[in-house]
Amino acid sequence: MTTLTVEGMHCDACKKLIMMELEDAGLDTYVENVTVASTEKKGIFQLNEAIDEDSLEKMKSIINAMDGYSVE
């Protein structure tokens, strides 16, 4: 399973905000699960195997463009 680690996430509101942006881009269907590690201020996005490289890069670009969040 592909995962994305998003720095800057600390609560469910962060998760909802990012998911709204991904939904607007039609990329939310690739997200299987999101875990927020609030003490570490990061979120782990578990993505399904159907995601292609272009969609993954677009997802990273969207998250990195959001204020306060970055993808490793």
N, CA, C and O atoms as a DFTB+ gen file, in Angstrom:
288 C
 N C O
     1  1       0.848      -1.186       0.000
     2  2       0.000       0.000       0.000
     3  2       0.890       1.244       0.000
     4  3       1.866       1.323       0.746
     5  1       0.547       2.184      -0.823
     6  2       1.267       3.448      -0.904
     7  2       0.822       4.358       0.232
     8  3      -0.365       4.431       0.551
     9  1       1.782       5.053       0.843
    10  2       1.444       6.004       1.903
    11  2       2.080       7.358       1.608
    12  3       3.127       7.452       0.968
    13  1       1.421       8.394       2.092
    14  2       1.961       9.752       2.071
    15  2       2.014      10.244       3.505
    16  3       1.037      10.113       4.241
    17  1       3.138      10.804       3.907
    18  2       3.261      11.413       5.223
    19  2       3.153      12.922       5.046
    20  3       3.945      13.533       4.329
    21  1       2.168      13.511       5.706
    22  2       1.915      14.946       5.579
    23  2       2.307      15.630       6.885
    24  3       1.712      15.382       7.934
    25  1       3.307      16.484       6.806
    26  2       3.753      17.255       7.963
    27  2       2.796      18.419       8.196
    28  3       2.277      19.008       7.248
    29  1       2.567      18.746       9.468
    30  2       1.737      19.892       9.822
    31  2       0.328      19.541      10.262
    32  3      -0.415      20.418      10.703
    33  1      -0.053      18.278      10.151
    34  2      -1.399      17.860      10.568
    35  2      -1.403      17.557      12.065
    36  3      -0.513      16.874      12.572
    37  1      -2.420      18.078      12.769
    38  2      -2.474      17.820      14.212
    39  2      -3.883      17.495      14.727
    40  3      -4.054      17.219      15.914
    41  1      -4.890      17.526      13.846
    42  2      -6.254      17.270      14.322
    43  2      -7.153      16.812      13.171
    44  3      -6.739      16.788      12.012
    45  1      -8.386      16.453      13.514
    46  2      -9.347      16.010      12.500
    47  2      -9.721      17.125      11.524
    48  3     -10.055      16.855      10.371
    49  1      -9.665      18.370      11.980
    50  2      -9.969      19.484      11.075
    51  2      -8.929      19.565       9.956
    52  3      -9.265      19.889       8.817
    53  1      -7.676      19.271      10.278
    54  2      -6.622      19.232       9.257
    55  2      -6.950      18.158       8.222
    56  3      -6.845      18.380       7.016
    57  1      -7.341      17.009       8.715
    58  2      -7.700      15.884       7.846
    59  2      -8.854      16.266       6.922
    60  3      -8.805      15.998       5.722
    61  1      -9.886      16.888       7.477
    62  2     -11.053      17.275       6.684
    63  2     -10.696      18.318       5.632
    64  3     -11.184      18.259       4.503
    65  1      -9.848      19.270       6.000
    66  2      -9.447      20.324       5.073
    67  2      -8.698      19.740       3.874
    68  3      -8.988      20.081       2.727
    69  1      -7.741      18.866       4.146
    70  2      -6.979      18.251       3.060
    71  2      -7.883      17.366       2.208
    72  3      -7.783      17.376       0.981
    73  1      -8.754      16.611       2.843
    74  2      -9.662      15.740       2.091
    75  2     -10.600      16.549       1.193
    76  3     -10.931      16.103       0.094
    77  1     -11.034      17.729       1.641
    78  2     -11.879      18.592       0.802
    79  2     -11.125      19.027      -0.451
    80  3     -11.685      19.038      -1.547
    81  1      -9.854      19.385      -0.284
    82  2      -9.044      19.794      -1.433
    83  2      -8.842      18.629      -2.405
    84  3      -8.914      18.807      -3.621
    85  1      -8.592      17.444      -1.860
    86  2      -8.411      16.269      -2.713
    87  2      -9.714      15.901      -3.419
    88  3      -9.704      15.471      -4.572
    89  1     -10.831      16.073      -2.719
    90  2     -12.139      15.795      -3.314
    91  2     -12.408      16.738      -4.483
    92  3     -12.903      16.316      -5.528
    93  1     -12.079      18.017      -4.300
    94  2     -12.275      18.998      -5.372
    95  2     -11.496      18.612      -6.632
    96  3     -11.920      18.906      -7.749
    97  1     -10.348      17.949      -6.437
    98  2      -9.511      17.538      -7.566
    99  2      -9.854      16.134      -8.063
   100  3      -9.242      15.642      -9.012
   101  1     -10.829      15.491      -7.425
   102  2     -11.215      14.144      -7.819
   103  2     -10.241      13.069      -7.381
   104  3     -10.227      11.974      -7.943
   105  1      -9.419      13.375      -6.373
   106  2      -8.395      12.430      -5.918
   107  2      -8.745      11.732      -4.609
   108  3      -8.006      10.858      -4.156
   109  1      -9.850      12.106      -4.006
   110  2     -10.222      11.532      -2.706
   111  2     -10.524      10.041      -2.783
   112  3     -10.428       9.338      -1.778
   113  1     -10.885       9.557      -3.955
   114  2     -11.227       8.137      -4.093
   115  2     -10.016       7.229      -3.906
   116  3     -10.172       6.032      -3.669
   117  1      -8.822       7.784      -4.008
   118  2      -7.606       6.994      -3.814
   119  2      -7.238       6.824      -2.340
   120  3      -6.401       5.985      -2.008
   121  1      -7.849       7.605      -1.461
   122  2      -7.505       7.571      -0.038
   123  2      -8.302       6.469       0.655
   124  3      -9.533       6.484       0.656
   125  1      -7.584       5.515       1.243
   126  2      -8.213       4.416       1.978
   127  2      -8.423       4.783       3.446
   128  3      -9.462       4.478       4.032
   129  1      -7.414       5.447       4.034
   130  2      -7.459       5.754       5.463
   131  2      -6.499       6.905       5.755
   132  3      -5.488       7.074       5.073
   133  1      -6.829       7.693       6.778
   134  2      -5.951       8.770       7.231
   135  2      -5.802       8.646       8.736
   136  3      -6.791       8.585       9.468
   137  1      -4.563       8.609       9.189
   138  2      -4.267       8.559      10.617
   139  2      -3.521       9.832      10.989
   140  3      -2.526      10.178      10.352
   141  1      -3.995      10.531      12.014
   142  2      -3.346      11.756      12.474
   143  2      -2.577      11.446      13.750
   144  3      -3.152      10.995      14.741
   145  1      -1.268      11.693      13.714
   146  2      -0.421      11.550      14.898
   147  2      -0.225      12.956      15.456
   148  3       0.743      13.637      15.119
   149  1      -1.149      13.383      16.311
   150  2      -1.181      14.778      16.760
   151  2       0.076      15.189      17.513
   152  3       0.502      16.339      17.405
   153  1       0.674      14.290      18.264
   154  2       1.873      14.656      19.019
   155  2       3.065      14.895      18.104
   156  3       3.982      15.637      18.458
   157  1       3.057      14.278      16.939
   158  2       4.142      14.450      15.974
   159  2       3.793      15.465      14.889
   160  3       4.626      15.781      14.039
   161  1       2.561      15.976      14.918
   162  2       2.062      16.923      13.911
   163  2       2.251      16.393      12.496
   164  3       2.786      17.078      11.624
   165  1       1.800      15.156      12.285
   166  2       1.845      14.593      10.940
   167  2       0.674      13.661      10.733
   168  3       0.107      13.121      11.683
   169  1       0.329      13.487       9.496
   170  2      -0.734      12.566       9.124
   171  2      -0.214      11.549       8.131
   172  3       0.646      11.853       7.304
   173  1      -0.741      10.346       8.218
   174  2      -0.372       9.279       7.295
   175  2      -1.593       8.968       6.427
   176  3      -2.631       8.538       6.931
   177  1      -1.459       9.185       5.141
   178  2      -2.509       8.873       4.180
   179  2      -2.186       7.530       3.549
   180  3      -1.155       7.381       2.893
   181  1      -3.058       6.559       3.742
   182  2      -2.905       5.257       3.098
   183  2      -3.714       5.294       1.809
   184  3      -4.918       5.548       1.825
   185  1      -3.043       5.039       0.702
   186  2      -3.660       5.148      -0.615
   187  2      -3.851       3.767      -1.221
   188  3      -3.056       2.858      -0.984
   189  1      -4.911       3.620      -2.004
   190  2      -5.137       2.317      -2.628
   191  2      -4.196       2.120      -3.811
   192  3      -3.616       3.074      -4.331
   193  1      -4.060       0.887      -4.216
   194  2      -3.102       0.515      -5.254
   195  2      -3.484       1.026      -6.639
   196  3      -2.666       0.975      -7.557
   197  1      -4.698       1.512      -6.806
   198  2      -5.149       1.985      -8.119
   199  2      -4.534       3.329      -8.506
   200  3      -4.637       3.740      -9.661
   201  1      -3.899       4.017      -7.563
   202  2      -3.356       5.346      -7.859
   203  2      -2.176       5.233      -8.824
   204  3      -1.296       4.388      -8.660
   205  1      -2.179       6.101      -9.830
   206  2      -1.063       6.126     -10.777
   207  2      -0.098       7.246     -10.383
   208  3      -0.410       8.079      -9.531
   209  1       1.059       7.253     -11.008
   210  2       2.113       8.211     -10.652
   211  2       1.664       9.659     -10.852
   212  3       1.982      10.521     -10.032
   213  1       0.931       9.935     -11.926
   214  2       0.458      11.301     -12.181
   215  2      -0.489      11.777     -11.083
   216  3      -0.389      12.914     -10.620
   217  1      -1.403      10.909     -10.670
   218  2      -2.349      11.271      -9.608
   219  2      -1.631      11.461      -8.285
   220  3      -1.979      12.354      -7.512
   221  1      -0.636      10.634      -8.018
   222  2       0.141      10.762      -6.786
   223  2       0.884      12.091      -6.756
   224  3       0.897      12.774      -5.732
   225  1       1.497      12.459      -7.868
   226  2       2.220      13.728      -7.935
   227  2       1.267      14.910      -7.812
   228  3       1.597      15.910      -7.173
   229  1       0.089      14.804      -8.417
   230  2      -0.914      15.871      -8.308
   231  2      -1.362      16.017      -6.855
   232  3      -1.530      17.132      -6.361
   233  1      -1.553      14.891      -6.175
   234  2      -1.951      14.907      -4.770
   235  2      -0.880      15.606      -3.923
   236  3      -1.202      16.439      -3.075
   237  1       0.370      15.268      -4.151
   238  2       1.473      15.904      -3.417
   239  2       1.503      17.405      -3.681
   240  3       1.693      18.201      -2.761
   241  1       1.315      17.785      -4.935
   242  2       1.337      19.191      -5.314
   243  2       0.225      19.980      -4.623
   244  3       0.451      21.093      -4.149
   245  1      -0.967      19.406      -4.568
   246  2      -2.105      20.059      -3.913
   247  2      -1.819      20.261      -2.430
   248  3      -2.044      21.347      -1.895
   249  1      -1.330      19.232      -1.773
   250  2      -1.058      19.322      -0.332
   251  2       0.067      20.310      -0.060
   252  3      -0.029      21.110       0.871
   253  1       1.135      20.270      -0.856
   254  2       2.253      21.191      -0.654
   255  2       1.861      22.643      -0.899
   256  3       2.484      23.548      -0.345
   257  1       0.845      22.880      -1.713
   258  2       0.383      24.247      -1.988
   259  2      -0.459      24.809      -0.841
   260  3      -0.700      26.014      -0.779
   261  1      -0.899      23.944       0.056
   262  2      -1.725      24.385       1.182
   263  2      -0.835      24.954       2.284
   264  3       0.222      24.402       2.588
   265  1      -1.267      26.046       2.868
   266  2      -0.497      26.713       3.916
   267  2      -0.369      25.829       5.158
   268  3      -1.372      25.396       5.725
   269  1       0.864      25.567       5.570
   270  2       1.109      24.834       6.806
   271  2       1.286      23.337       6.653
   272  3       1.540      22.643       7.638
   273  1       1.157      22.820       5.426
   274  2       1.280      21.377       5.204
   275  2       2.352      21.088       4.158
   276  3       2.554      21.869       3.229
   277  1       3.028      19.967       4.321
   278  2       4.003      19.543       3.316
   279  2       4.077      18.024       3.289
   280  3       3.870      17.351       4.298
   281  1       4.377      17.507       2.108
   282  2       4.521      16.069       1.906
   283  2       5.999      15.778       1.725
   284  3       6.702      16.476       0.995
   285  1       6.453      14.744       2.397
   286  2       7.865      14.348       2.278
   287  2       8.151      13.767       0.920
   288  3       9.285      13.380       0.640
